[in-house]
Amino acid sequence: MERTDVIVDYNGEQFVIEMKIWYGNNYHTRGEQQLTQYLDYYHLDKGYMLSFNFNKNKEIGIKEITIGEKILVEAVV
């Protein structure tokens, strides 16, 4: 598989975490697609994305989105 940012094995479960620096909506969307591919590879339905946004007018927070059958928990800091 390609480079997955972080895979946490904890208490018999796996958690896939993709970390990105904010470079715009198109780059962010590609990151979401990359994460869904990793989830397919690891046979998981839920993944996590951490975006580092250095813009002054950023919208910070946590949201949950669905792409196909996958659930992505996204945090923007």
N, CA, C and O atoms as CSV, one atom per row, in Angstrom:
chain,resi,resn,atom,element,x,y,z
A,1,MET,N,N,0.853,-1.180,0.000
A,1,MET,CA,C,0.000,0.000,0.000
A,1,MET,C,C,0.892,1.234,0.000
A,1,MET,O,O,2.082,1.160,0.305
A,2,GLU,N,N,0.302,2.353,-0.343
A,2,GLU,CA,C,1.046,3.606,-0.328
A,2,GLU,C,C,1.323,4.032,1.104
A,2,GLU,O,O,1.170,3.239,2.033
A,3,ARG,N,N,1.723,5.264,1.281
A,3,ARG,CA,C,2.070,5.760,2.608
A,3,ARG,C,C,0.823,6.197,3.369
A,3,ARG,O,O,0.194,7.195,3.020
A,4,THR,N,N,0.478,5.462,4.386
A,4,THR,CA,C,-0.577,5.856,5.302
A,4,THR,C,C,0.099,6.628,6.422
A,4,THR,O,O,1.162,6.225,6.894
A,5,ASP,N,N,-0.506,7.741,6.860
A,5,ASP,CA,C,0.143,8.573,7.863
A,5,ASP,C,C,0.262,7.880,9.211
A,5,ASP,O,O,1.372,7.706,9.715
A,6,VAL,N,N,-0.858,7.482,9.806
A,6,VAL,CA,C,-0.811,6.876,11.131
A,6,VAL,C,C,-1.822,5.737,11.193
A,6,VAL,O,O,-2.979,5.892,10.805
A,7,ILE,N,N,-1.367,4.598,11.686
A,7,ILE,CA,C,-2.264,3.484,11.970
A,7,ILE,C,C,-2.060,3.128,13.432
A,7,ILE,O,O,-0.954,2.788,13.850
A,8,VAL,N,N,-3.120,3.208,14.197
A,8,VAL,CA,C,-3.052,2.915,15.626
A,8,VAL,C,C,-3.714,1.561,15.862
A,8,VAL,O,O,-4.878,1.365,15.513
A,9,ASP,N,N,-2.982,0.643,16.446
A,9,ASP,CA,C,-3.528,-0.640,16.888
A,9,ASP,C,C,-3.721,-0.537,18.390
A,9,ASP,O,O,-2.753,-0.446,19.145
A,10,TYR,N,N,-4.983,-0.553,18.821
A,10,TYR,CA,C,-5.267,-0.390,20.241
A,10,TYR,C,C,-6.389,-1.326,20.647
A,10,TYR,O,O,-7.478,-1.293,20.074
A,11,ASN,N,N,-6.123,-2.144,21.620
A,11,ASN,CA,C,-7.135,-3.008,22.219
A,11,ASN,C,C,-7.866,-3.856,21.164
A,11,ASN,O,O,-9.084,-4.023,21.221
A,12,GLY,N,N,-7.102,-4.381,20.213
A,12,GLY,CA,C,-7.679,-5.247,19.194
A,12,GLY,C,C,-8.351,-4.524,18.041
A,12,GLY,O,O,-8.941,-5.175,17.179
A,13,GLU,N,N,-8.282,-3.195,17.996
A,13,GLU,CA,C,-8.889,-2.416,16.905
A,13,GLU,C,C,-7.806,-1.630,16.180
A,13,GLU,O,O,-6.748,-1.337,16.736
A,14,GLN,N,N,-8.097,-1.293,14.918
A,14,GLN,CA,C,-7.207,-0.450,14.134
A,14,GLN,C,C,-7.900,0.863,13.825
A,14,GLN,O,O,-9.097,0.900,13.541
A,15,PHE,N,N,-7.128,1.943,13.885
A,15,PHE,CA,C,-7.624,3.277,13.561
A,15,PHE,C,C,-6.670,3.888,12.544
A,15,PHE,O,O,-5.469,3.981,12.794
A,16,VAL,N,N,-7.205,4.307,11.388
A,16,VAL,CA,C,-6.396,4.914,10.334
A,16,VAL,C,C,-6.606,6.422,10.405
A,16,VAL,O,O,-7.737,6.910,10.385
A,17,ILE,N,N,-5.486,7.154,10.489
A,17,ILE,CA,C,-5.532,8.608,10.608
A,17,ILE,C,C,-4.701,9.214,9.484
A,17,ILE,O,O,-3.515,8.912,9.348
A,18,GLU,N,N,-5.320,10.059,8.689
A,18,GLU,CA,C,-4.648,10.770,7.606
A,18,GLU,C,C,-4.451,12.213,8.063
A,18,GLU,O,O,-5.392,12.860,8.522
A,19,MET,N,N,-3.219,12.715,7.933
A,19,MET,CA,C,-2.922,14.092,8.326
A,19,MET,C,C,-2.539,14.895,7.083
A,19,MET,O,O,-1.744,14.452,6.255
A,20,LYS,N,N,-3.128,16.093,6.978
A,20,LYS,CA,C,-2.887,16.947,5.817
A,20,LYS,C,C,-2.684,18.387,6.257
A,20,LYS,O,O,-3.232,18.829,7.267
A,21,ILE,N,N,-1.892,19.105,5.485
A,21,ILE,CA,C,-1.827,20.554,5.617
A,21,ILE,C,C,-2.795,21.119,4.596
A,21,ILE,O,O,-2.835,20.659,3.455
A,22,TRP,N,N,-3.570,22.107,4.993
A,22,TRP,CA,C,-4.605,22.678,4.137
A,22,TRP,C,C,-3.979,23.435,2.974
A,22,TRP,O,O,-3.258,24.413,3.172
A,23,TYR,N,N,-4.261,22.972,1.756
A,23,TYR,CA,C,-3.830,23.638,0.531
A,23,TYR,C,C,-5.010,23.921,-0.383
A,23,TYR,O,O,-4.828,24.107,-1.586
A,24,GLY,N,N,-6.222,23.958,0.170
A,24,GLY,CA,C,-7.409,24.253,-0.622
A,24,GLY,C,C,-8.366,23.076,-0.690
A,24,GLY,O,O,-8.042,21.959,-0.286
A,25,ASN,N,N,-9.554,23.357,-1.212
A,25,ASN,CA,C,-10.619,22.352,-1.255
A,25,ASN,C,C,-10.280,21.145,-2.116
A,25,ASN,O,O,-10.576,20.013,-1.733
A,26,ASN,N,N,-9.662,21.367,-3.275
A,26,ASN,CA,C,-9.339,20.238,-4.155
A,26,ASN,C,C,-8.364,19.278,-3.483
A,26,ASN,O,O,-8.548,18.062,-3.542
A,27,TYR,N,N,-7.340,19.812,-2.853
A,27,TYR,CA,C,-6.361,18.987,-2.145
A,27,TYR,C,C,-7.029,18.243,-0.990
A,27,TYR,O,O,-6.725,17.077,-0.737
A,28,HIS,N,N,-7.939,18.920,-0.291
A,28,HIS,CA,C,-8.663,18.311,0.821
A,28,HIS,C,C,-9.531,17.143,0.334
A,28,HIS,O,O,-9.569,16.088,0.967
A,29,THR,N,N,-10.215,17.337,-0.777
A,29,THR,CA,C,-11.064,16.288,-1.346
A,29,THR,C,C,-10.223,15.078,-1.753
A,29,THR,O,O,-10.636,13.938,-1.541
A,30,ARG,N,N,-9.054,15.316,-2.331
A,30,ARG,CA,C,-8.163,14.199,-2.683
A,30,ARG,C,C,-7.712,13.461,-1.425
A,30,ARG,O,O,-7.549,12.241,-1.450
A,31,GLY,N,N,-7.509,14.185,-0.334
A,31,GLY,CA,C,-7.149,13.552,0.931
A,31,GLY,C,C,-8.254,12.660,1.452
A,31,GLY,O,O,-7.990,11.578,1.977
A,32,GLU,N,N,-9.496,13.108,1.309
A,32,GLU,CA,C,-10.637,12.278,1.726
A,32,GLU,C,C,-10.703,11.000,0.898
A,32,GLU,O,O,-10.945,9.922,1.442
A,33,GLN,N,N,-10.493,11.111,-0.400
A,33,GLN,CA,C,-10.504,9.933,-1.268
A,33,GLN,C,C,-9.356,8.990,-0.921
A,33,GLN,O,O,-9.525,7.771,-0.931
A,34,GLN,N,N,-8.193,9.550,-0.617
A,34,GLN,CA,C,-7.046,8.742,-0.218
A,34,GLN,C,C,-7.364,7.970,1.052
A,34,GLN,O,O,-7.036,6.788,1.160
A,35,LEU,N,N,-7.997,8.627,2.010
A,35,LEU,CA,C,-8.361,7.968,3.260
A,35,LEU,C,C,-9.361,6.849,3.018
A,35,LEU,O,O,-9.239,5.787,3.628
A,36,THR,N,N,-10.348,7.050,2.146
A,36,THR,CA,C,-11.313,5.983,1.872
A,36,THR,C,C,-10.625,4.774,1.225
A,36,THR,O,O,-11.018,3.633,1.468
A,37,GLN,N,N,-9.604,5.022,0.407
A,37,GLN,CA,C,-8.847,3.909,-0.185
A,37,GLN,C,C,-8.091,3.133,0.886
A,37,GLN,O,O,-8.037,1.904,0.850
A,38,TYR,N,N,-7.508,3.858,1.841
A,38,TYR,CA,C,-6.829,3.179,2.949
A,38,TYR,C,C,-7.819,2.355,3.756
A,38,TYR,O,O,-7.499,1.243,4.176
A,39,LEU,N,N,-9.010,2.881,3.977
A,39,LEU,CA,C,-10.024,2.155,4.733
A,39,LEU,C,C,-10.424,0.881,4.002
A,39,LEU,O,O,-10.618,-0.162,4.626
A,40,ASP,N,N,-10.548,0.963,2.684
A,40,ASP,CA,C,-10.833,-0.243,1.896
A,40,ASP,C,C,-9.716,-1.270,2.074
A,40,ASP,O,O,-9.983,-2.454,2.282
A,41,TYR,N,N,-8.477,-0.819,1.995
A,41,TYR,CA,C,-7.326,-1.711,2.105
A,41,TYR,C,C,-7.295,-2.426,3.455
A,41,TYR,O,O,-6.983,-3.615,3.524
A,42,TYR,N,N,-7.618,-1.701,4.529
A,42,TYR,CA,C,-7.589,-2.273,5.875
A,42,TYR,C,C,-8.939,-2.844,6.318
A,42,TYR,O,O,-9.091,-3.272,7.462
A,43,HIS,N,N,-9.914,-2.850,5.408
A,43,HIS,CA,C,-11.245,-3.400,5.681
A,43,HIS,C,C,-11.916,-2.719,6.871
A,43,HIS,O,O,-12.464,-3.375,7.758
A,44,LEU,N,N,-11.861,-1.391,6.869
A,44,LEU,CA,C,-12.464,-0.592,7.935
A,44,LEU,C,C,-13.565,0.289,7.357
A,44,LEU,O,O,-13.548,0.613,6.169
A,45,ASP,N,N,-14.516,0.673,8.194
A,45,ASP,CA,C,-15.619,1.530,7.761
A,45,ASP,C,C,-15.495,2.962,8.266
A,45,ASP,O,O,-16.226,3.843,7.815
A,46,LYS,N,N,-14.568,3.204,9.205
A,46,LYS,CA,C,-14.447,4.527,9.793
A,46,LYS,C,C,-12.983,4.928,9.862
A,46,LYS,O,O,-12.126,4.146,10.273
A,47,GLY,N,N,-12.712,6.177,9.447
A,47,GLY,CA,C,-11.353,6.694,9.483
A,47,GLY,C,C,-11.340,8.122,9.973
A,47,GLY,O,O,-12.388,8.736,10.171
A,48,TYR,N,N,-10.140,8.646,10.168
A,48,TYR,CA,C,-9.967,9.965,10.777
A,48,TYR,C,C,-9.014,10.803,9.932
A,48,TYR,O,O,-8.011,10.308,9.418
A,49,MET,N,N,-9.354,12.097,9.799
A,49,MET,CA,C,-8.516,13.003,9.029
A,49,MET,C,C,-8.263,14.247,9.865
A,49,MET,O,O,-9.194,14.880,10.363
A,50,LEU,N,N,-6.988,14.586,10.010
A,50,LEU,CA,C,-6.583,15.760,10.762
A,50,LEU,C,C,-5.960,16.743,9.789
A,50,LEU,O,O,-4.925,16.457,9.187
A,51,SER,N,N,-6.596,17.913,9.631
A,51,SER,CA,C,-6.114,18.936,8.703
A,51,SER,C,C,-5.558,20.119,9.482
A,51,SER,O,O,-6.222,20.673,10.358
A,52,PHE,N,N,-4.334,20.493,9.148
A,52,PHE,CA,C,-3.703,21.659,9.748
A,52,PHE,C,C,-3.896,22.844,8.803
A,52,PHE,O,O,-3.352,22.866,7.699
A,53,ASN,N,N,-4.677,23.828,9.250
A,53,ASN,CA,C,-5.006,24.976,8.410
A,53,ASN,C,C,-4.418,26.224,9.053
A,53,ASN,O,O,-4.779,26.581,10.174
A,54,PHE,N,N,-3.518,26.880,8.345
A,54,PHE,CA,C,-2.840,28.054,8.876
A,54,PHE,C,C,-3.454,29.364,8.376
A,54,PHE,O,O,-2.895,30.434,8.619
A,55,ASN,N,N,-4.592,29.296,7.682
A,55,ASN,CA,C,-5.280,30.508,7.227
A,55,ASN,C,C,-5.889,31.238,8.416
A,55,ASN,O,O,-6.315,30.606,9.383
A,56,LYS,N,N,-5.933,32.568,8.348
A,56,LYS,CA,C,-6.501,33.355,9.440
A,56,LYS,C,C,-8.012,33.159,9.552
A,56,LYS,O,O,-8.552,33.205,10.658
A,57,ASN,N,N,-8.696,32.945,8.451
A,57,ASN,CA,C,-10.161,32.826,8.442
A,57,ASN,C,C,-10.627,31.377,8.348
A,57,ASN,O,O,-11.656,31.088,7.737
A,58,LYS,N,N,-9.875,30.480,8.947
A,58,LYS,CA,C,-10.218,29.065,8.864
A,58,LYS,C,C,-11.452,28.750,9.709
A,58,LYS,O,O,-11.784,29.461,10.658
A,59,GLU,N,N,-12.111,27.670,9.333
A,59,GLU,CA,C,-13.248,27.161,10.099
A,59,GLU,C,C,-12.768,25.914,10.841
A,59,GLU,O,O,-12.642,24.841,10.251
A,60,ILE,N,N,-12.501,26.067,12.143
A,60,ILE,CA,C,-11.980,24.955,12.920
A,60,ILE,C,C,-13.121,24.117,13.482
A,60,ILE,O,O,-14.252,24.589,13.600
A,61,GLY,N,N,-12.822,22.900,13.819
A,61,GLY,CA,C,-13.819,22.041,14.436
A,61,GLY,C,C,-13.734,20.616,13.933
A,61,GLY,O,O,-12.851,20.249,13.158
A,62,ILE,N,N,-14.684,19.829,14.403
A,62,ILE,CA,C,-14.762,18.410,14.055
A,62,ILE,C,C,-16.101,18.151,13.388
A,62,ILE,O,O,-17.138,18.621,13.856
A,63,LYS,N,N,-16.075,17.404,12.294
A,63,LYS,CA,C,-17.316,17.022,11.626
A,63,LYS,C,C,-17.193,15.587,11.150
A,63,LYS,O,O,-16.095,15.064,10.956
A,64,GLU,N,N,-18.331,14.976,10.968
A,64,GLU,CA,C,-18.385,13.602,10.487
A,64,GLU,C,C,-19.068,13.618,9.135
A,64,GLU,O,O,-20.168,14.154,8.998
A,65,ILE,N,N,-18.420,13.030,8.126
A,65,ILE,CA,C,-19.021,12.971,6.798
A,65,ILE,C,C,-19.045,11.524,6.333
A,65,ILE,O,O,-18.303,10.678,6.832
A,66,THR,N,N,-19.914,11.263,5.367
A,66,THR,CA,C,-20.033,9.933,4.782
A,66,THR,C,C,-19.649,10.011,3.312
A,66,THR,O,O,-20.162,10.847,2.567
A,67,ILE,N,N,-18.749,9.139,2.908
A,67,ILE,CA,C,-18.375,9.009,1.504
A,67,ILE,C,C,-18.613,7.555,1.142
A,67,ILE,O,O,-17.899,6.665,1.603
A,68,GLY,N,N,-19.615,7.323,0.317
A,68,GLY,CA,C,-19.996,5.946,0.012
A,68,GLY,C,C,-20.477,5.281,1.278
A,68,GLY,O,O,-21.419,5.750,1.917
A,69,GLU,N,N,-19.835,4.191,1.641
A,69,GLU,CA,C,-20.190,3.483,2.879
A,69,GLU,C,C,-19.197,3.777,4.012
A,69,GLU,O,O,-19.267,3.163,5.077
A,70,LYS,N,N,-18.297,4.697,3.782
A,70,LYS,CA,C,-17.263,5.017,4.774
A,70,LYS,C,C,-17.638,6.272,5.561
A,70,LYS,O,O,-18.220,7.213,5.020
A,71,ILE,N,N,-17.293,6.265,6.848
A,71,ILE,CA,C,-17.506,7.419,7.705
A,71,ILE,C,C,-16.145,8.021,8.002
A,71,ILE,O,O,-15.234,7.329,8.457
A,72,LEU,N,N,-16.011,9.329,7.738
A,72,LEU,CA,C,-14.782,10.040,8.005
A,72,LEU,C,C,-15.029,11.070,9.099
A,72,LEU,O,O,-15.945,11.887,8.996
A,73,VAL,N,N,-14.226,11.029,10.125
A,73,VAL,CA,C,-14.270,12.033,11.179
A,73,VAL,C,C,-13.122,12.991,10.870
A,73,VAL,O,O,-11.952,12.613,10.909
A,74,GLU,N,N,-13.484,14.249,10.559
A,74,GLU,CA,C,-12.491,15.222,10.140
A,74,GLU,C,C,-12.357,16.321,11.179
A,74,GLU,O,O,-13.350,16.884,11.641
A,75,ALA,N,N,-11.121,16.615,11.537
A,75,ALA,CA,C,-10.826,17.700,12.472
A,75,ALA,C,C,-9.934,18.712,11.769
A,75,ALA,O,O,-8.932,18.347,11.154
A,76,VAL,N,N,-10.299,19.977,11.864
A,76,VAL,CA,C,-9.506,21.057,11.307
A,76,VAL,C,C,-8.965,21.886,12.467
A,76,VAL,O,O,-9.724,22.388,13.295
A,77,VAL,N,N,-7.659,22.018,12.512
A,77,VAL,CA,C,-7.021,22.815,13.573
A,77,VAL,C,C,-6.142,23.887,12.965
A,77,VAL,O,O,-5.519,24.661,13.692
